[in-house]
């Protein structure tokens, strides 16, 4: 059975080695929310780097507030911008 966690800035600073030592194999990390780059999760980069440095597989999600197709497209573009530096992970 795979064991994973979902994290965001709401979790504060995470000791990723302790997470790995607890048997967690993957983390789904919030990249942000809404449709503006200013809504990037404040701990996204820290969490991506910490998890990957600890050898934990990562995935991302974008918390959506979209109420229309144009809104969802804007959110998707914003998310793509935020996660672009990690596209190989």
Residue frames as a rotation matrix with the C-alpha (Angstrom) as fourth column:
UNK 1
0.580 0.815 0.000 0.00
0.815 -0.580 0.000 0.00
0.000 0.000 -1.000 0.00
UNK 2
-0.342 -0.651 0.678 1.26
0.608 -0.703 -0.368 3.48
0.716 0.286 0.636 -0.88
UNK 3
0.278 0.371 -0.886 1.27
0.911 -0.394 0.121 6.15
-0.304 -0.841 -0.447 1.82
UNK 4
-0.457 -0.407 0.791 1.02
0.687 -0.726 0.023 9.81
0.565 0.554 0.611 0.94
UNK 5
-0.204 0.359 -0.911 0.12
0.744 -0.548 -0.382 13.22
-0.636 -0.756 -0.155 2.28
UNK 6
0.303 0.361 0.882 -1.45
0.766 -0.643 0.000 16.44
0.567 0.676 -0.471 1.02
UNK 7
-0.115 -0.439 -0.891 0.34
0.881 -0.459 0.112 19.61
-0.459 -0.772 0.440 2.12
UNK 8
0.415 0.168 0.894 0.11
0.584 -0.803 -0.120 23.37
0.697 0.572 -0.431 1.76
UNK 9
-0.446 -0.572 0.688 1.24
-0.096 -0.734 -0.672 26.51
0.890 -0.365 0.273 3.58
UNK 10
0.464 0.726 0.508 -1.39
-0.638 -0.123 0.760 25.67
0.614 -0.677 0.406 6.20
UNK 11
0.829 -0.189 -0.527 0.91
0.383 0.877 0.288 22.89
0.408 -0.441 0.799 7.43
UNK 12
0.831 -0.556 0.030 3.73
-0.452 -0.642 0.619 25.32
-0.325 -0.528 -0.785 8.20
UNK 13
-0.041 -0.943 -0.330 7.35
-0.987 0.090 -0.133 24.19
0.155 0.321 -0.934 8.08
UNK 14
0.930 0.368 -0.017 7.68
-0.367 0.929 0.041 20.48
0.031 -0.032 0.999 7.40
UNK 15
-0.094 -0.925 0.367 10.58
-0.771 0.301 0.561 18.26
-0.630 -0.230 -0.742 8.41
UNK 16
0.483 0.373 -0.792 10.64
-0.859 0.379 -0.345 16.27
0.171 0.847 0.504 5.17
UNK 17
-0.534 -0.690 -0.490 13.21
-0.522 0.724 -0.451 13.75
0.666 0.015 -0.746 6.40
UNK 18
-0.799 0.328 0.503 10.91
-0.389 0.355 -0.850 12.95
-0.458 -0.875 -0.156 9.35
UNK 19
0.281 0.911 -0.301 8.04
-0.840 0.082 -0.536 12.54
-0.464 0.404 0.789 6.86
UNK 20
0.144 -0.334 -0.931 10.17
-0.751 0.576 -0.323 10.12
0.644 0.746 -0.168 4.83
UNK 21
-0.841 -0.540 0.032 11.23
-0.405 0.589 -0.699 8.27
0.359 -0.601 -0.714 7.99
UNK 22
-0.432 0.779 0.454 7.54
-0.597 0.131 -0.791 7.87
-0.676 -0.613 0.409 8.90
UNK 23
-0.553 0.130 0.823 7.02
0.423 0.895 0.142 5.84
-0.718 0.427 -0.550 5.72
UNK 24
0.523 0.711 -0.470 5.43
-0.065 -0.517 -0.854 8.48
-0.850 0.477 -0.224 3.52
UNK 25
-0.167 -0.572 0.803 6.20
0.722 0.484 0.495 7.74
-0.672 0.663 0.332 -0.12
UNK 26
-0.482 0.034 0.875 4.54
0.745 -0.510 0.430 10.64
0.461 0.860 0.221 -1.93
UNK 27
-0.453 0.348 -0.821 3.23
0.463 -0.695 -0.550 14.14
-0.762 -0.629 0.154 -1.32
UNK 28
0.048 0.531 0.846 0.57
0.918 -0.357 0.171 16.07
0.393 0.769 -0.505 -3.19
UNK 29
-0.543 -0.443 -0.713 1.61
0.704 -0.703 -0.099 19.69
-0.458 -0.556 0.694 -2.78
UNK 30
0.621 0.783 -0.034 -0.66
0.668 -0.551 -0.500 22.68
-0.410 0.288 -0.865 -3.26
UNK 31
-0.390 -0.716 0.579 0.82
0.908 -0.405 0.111 25.01
0.154 0.569 0.808 -5.87
UNK 32
-0.992 0.094 -0.078 -1.73
-0.076 -0.975 -0.211 27.74
-0.096 -0.203 0.974 -5.19
UNK 33
-0.239 0.970 0.048 -5.31
0.817 0.227 -0.531 28.83
-0.526 -0.088 -0.846 -5.69
UNK 34
0.431 0.530 -0.730 -7.34
0.119 -0.835 -0.537 31.29
-0.895 0.145 -0.423 -7.72
UNK 35
0.738 -0.007 0.675 -6.34
0.668 0.145 -0.730 32.92
-0.093 0.989 0.111 -10.98
UNK 36
0.839 -0.478 0.259 -3.45
-0.383 -0.858 -0.343 35.22
0.387 0.189 -0.903 -10.11
UNK 37
0.181 -0.878 -0.443 0.24
0.228 0.476 -0.849 34.45
0.957 0.053 0.287 -9.68
UNK 38
-0.422 -0.314 0.850 0.12
-0.654 -0.544 -0.526 36.25
0.628 -0.778 0.024 -6.32
UNK 39
0.497 0.695 0.520 -1.98
-0.868 0.385 0.314 33.32
0.018 -0.607 0.794 -5.07
UNK 40
0.071 -0.608 -0.791 0.91
-0.226 0.762 -0.607 30.89
0.971 0.222 -0.083 -5.34
UNK 41
0.884 0.196 -0.425 1.13
0.319 0.412 0.854 28.85
0.342 -0.890 0.301 -2.13
UNK 42
0.723 -0.588 0.363 3.67
-0.661 -0.741 0.116 30.59
0.201 -0.324 -0.925 0.08
UNK 43
0.143 -0.670 0.729 5.40
-0.637 0.501 0.585 27.30
-0.757 -0.548 -0.355 0.92
UNK 44
0.946 0.319 -0.053 5.17
-0.245 0.599 -0.762 25.68
-0.212 0.734 0.645 -2.54
UNK 45
0.472 -0.829 -0.300 8.85
-0.487 0.039 -0.873 25.99
0.735 0.558 -0.385 -3.48
UNK 46
-0.299 -0.567 0.768 10.01
-0.953 0.129 -0.276 25.03
0.057 -0.814 -0.578 0.01
UNK 47
0.312 0.505 0.805 7.74
-0.570 0.777 -0.267 21.97
-0.760 -0.375 0.530 0.01
UNK 48
0.957 0.004 -0.289 8.74
-0.256 0.470 -0.844 20.86
0.133 0.882 0.451 -3.48
UNK 49
0.146 -0.987 -0.064 12.43
-0.626 -0.043 -0.779 21.14
0.766 0.154 -0.624 -2.68
UNK 50
-0.262 -0.233 0.937 12.11
-0.948 0.245 -0.205 19.55
-0.181 -0.941 -0.284 0.75
UNK 51
0.621 0.587 0.519 10.10
-0.466 0.809 -0.358 16.58
-0.630 -0.019 0.776 -0.49
UNK 52
0.907 -0.282 -0.312 12.30
-0.177 0.417 -0.892 15.87
0.381 0.864 0.328 -3.50
UNK 53
-0.027 -0.964 0.264 15.50
-0.789 -0.142 -0.598 16.29
0.614 -0.225 -0.756 -1.46
UNK 54
-0.195 0.033 0.980 14.14
-0.846 0.499 -0.185 13.69
-0.496 -0.866 -0.069 0.97
UNK 55
-0.968 -0.209 -0.135 13.41
-0.249 0.779 0.575 11.29
-0.015 0.591 -0.807 -1.91
UNK 56
-0.353 0.922 0.157 9.63
0.275 0.262 -0.925 11.64
-0.894 -0.283 -0.346 -1.72
UNK 57
-0.677 0.212 0.705 7.71
0.723 0.007 0.691 11.54
0.142 0.977 -0.158 -4.99
UNK 58
-0.656 0.402 -0.639 5.62
0.062 -0.815 -0.577 14.65
-0.752 -0.418 0.509 -5.62
UNK 59
-0.335 0.631 0.700 2.48
0.883 -0.050 0.467 15.73
0.329 0.774 -0.540 -7.39
UNK 60
-0.980 -0.006 -0.197 0.76
0.079 -0.927 -0.367 19.10
-0.181 -0.375 0.909 -7.31
UNK 61
-0.114 0.964 0.241 -2.73
0.990 0.091 0.105 20.53
0.079 0.251 -0.965 -7.19
UNK 62
-0.939 -0.028 0.342 -4.29
0.054 -0.996 0.066 23.93
0.338 0.080 0.938 -7.69
UNK 63
-0.513 0.798 -0.317 -7.24
0.646 0.117 -0.754 24.83
-0.564 -0.592 -0.576 -5.48
UNK 64
-0.802 0.205 0.561 -9.84
0.457 -0.395 0.797 26.15
0.385 0.896 0.223 -7.91
UNK 65
-0.504 0.685 -0.526 -12.43
0.212 -0.492 -0.844 28.87
-0.837 -0.537 0.103 -7.45
UNK 66
-0.984 0.036 -0.176 -13.39
-0.179 -0.311 0.933 28.91
-0.021 0.950 0.313 -11.13
UNK 67
-0.258 0.960 0.111 -17.06
0.025 0.121 -0.992 29.41
-0.966 -0.254 -0.055 -11.96
UNK 68
0.785 0.461 -0.415 -16.72
-0.393 -0.147 -0.908 29.52
-0.479 0.875 0.066 -15.74
UNK 69
0.757 -0.509 0.409 -14.62
0.650 0.652 -0.391 28.06
-0.068 0.562 0.824 -18.53
UNK 70
0.490 -0.626 0.606 -12.60
0.060 -0.670 -0.740 31.28
0.870 0.399 -0.291 -18.95
UNK 71
0.584 -0.259 0.770 -11.92
-0.804 -0.315 0.504 31.35
0.112 -0.913 -0.392 -15.19
UNK 72
0.808 -0.259 0.529 -10.76
0.005 0.901 0.434 27.73
-0.589 -0.348 0.729 -15.23
UNK 73
0.699 -0.576 0.423 -8.50
0.610 0.172 -0.773 28.38
0.373 0.799 0.472 -18.22
UNK 74
0.458 -0.523 0.719 -6.89
-0.440 -0.836 -0.328 31.35
0.773 -0.167 -0.613 -16.44
UNK 75
0.655 -0.190 0.731 -6.35
-0.685 0.259 0.681 29.23
-0.319 -0.947 0.040 -13.32
UNK 76
0.849 -0.338 0.406 -4.80
0.413 0.904 -0.112 26.44
-0.329 0.263 0.907 -15.38
UNK 77
0.565 -0.662 0.493 -2.39
0.316 -0.377 -0.870 28.88
0.762 0.648 -0.004 -17.05
UNK 78
0.464 -0.374 0.803 -1.42
-0.769 -0.621 0.155 30.35
0.441 -0.689 -0.575 -13.69
UNK 79
0.780 -0.151 0.607 -0.80
-0.305 0.756 0.580 26.88
-0.546 -0.637 0.544 -12.27
UNK 80
0.808 -0.489 0.329 1.33
0.577 0.543 -0.610 25.96
0.120 0.682 0.721 -15.28
UNK 81
0.468 -0.636 0.614 3.46
-0.207 -0.754 -0.624 29.06
0.859 0.165 -0.484 -14.69
UNK 82
0.524 -0.210 0.825 3.96
-0.852 -0.134 0.507 28.23
0.005 -0.969 -0.249 -11.01
UNK 83
0.697 -0.188 0.692 4.93
-0.133 0.915 0.382 24.59
-0.705 -0.358 0.612 -11.59
UNK 84
0.932 -0.290 -0.217 7.06
-0.222 0.014 -0.975 25.16
0.286 0.957 -0.052 -14.72
UNK 85
0.102 -0.974 0.200 10.39
-0.949 -0.156 -0.275 25.09
0.299 -0.161 -0.940 -12.82
UNK 86
-0.324 -0.171 0.931 9.49
-0.672 0.734 -0.099 21.59
-0.666 -0.657 -0.353 -11.59
UNK 87
0.462 0.664 -0.588 8.27
-0.881 0.267 -0.391 20.08
-0.103 0.699 0.708 -14.85
UNK 88
-0.082 -0.573 -0.815 10.95
-0.574 0.696 -0.432 17.38
0.815 0.433 -0.386 -14.78
UNK 89
-0.918 -0.211 0.336 9.96
-0.395 0.424 -0.815 16.19
0.030 -0.881 -0.472 -11.31
